Structure formats: structure tokens, C-alpha cells
Amino acid sequence: MKPVEFKGVNCVIAANQKPYLPLPAYKHKDDWKCISACWGLSFVERIIVLFTGKIYTTLPTFGKPLTPQKLQIDNPV
């Protein structure tokens, strides 16, 4: 999976921070202070998801409590 641009992108997280990939994102202007990003799947990844119905996520917490998360298929912008 790779981060991809989408309608509404208004910032890029880790633009020049190796070893991270730049993450095009939408920074919400609300009380939740959310960031939304979009990930594109390769052809092989699409086939795997089609058959397994699963996507895993890994979020660094740096020893802090996990923040809420939401995966969705529609553009949140």
C-alpha cells in the first residue's frame, strides 16, 4: 500500500523525513483535530483483500495511549 493524493488534500505529513513516506492528508478544521489520509492498493493487494476481507493497521504510539481510529471507504472531505 502507498499513500495517495485525494480530493481535499491540504497538507503533507513527513514531507522530508526519512525513512517515512510523505503522507498527503486532509487536516480537519473541527474539534476532533483529525487527519485523514488515503492509501492505494496494488493489484495483488486488491486480490488479497478481495479473498481475505482483511486489512491490518500499525500505529506507532511511542508508549502513549492509542488514539481512536476509523477506516472507511468514502472520502471524509
C-alpha positions, 0 to 999 in steps of 0.5 A, spaced: 500 500 500 502 507 498 499 513 500 495 517 495 493 524 493 485 525 494 480 530 493 481 535 499 488 534 500 491 540 504 497 538 507 503 533 507 505 529 513 513 527 513 514 531 507 522 530 508 523 525 513 526 519 512 525 513 512 517 515 512 513 516 506 510 523 505 503 522 507 498 527 503 492 528 508 486 532 509 487 536 516 480 537 519 478 544 521 473 541 527 474 539 534 476 532 533 483 535 530 483 529 525 487 527 519 485 523 514 489 520 509 488 515 503 492 509 501 492 505 494 492 498 493 496 494 488 493 489 484 495 483 488 493 487 494 486 488 491 486 480 490 488 479 497 483 483 500 478 481 495 479 473 498 481 475 505 476 481 507 482 483 511 486 489 512 491 490 518 493 497 521 500 499 525 500 505 529 506 507 532 504 510 539 511 511 542 508 508 549 502 513 549 495 511 549 492 509 542 488 514 539 481 512 536 481 510 529 476 509 523 477 506 516 472 507 511 471 507 504 468 514 502 472 520 502 471 524 509 472 531 505 
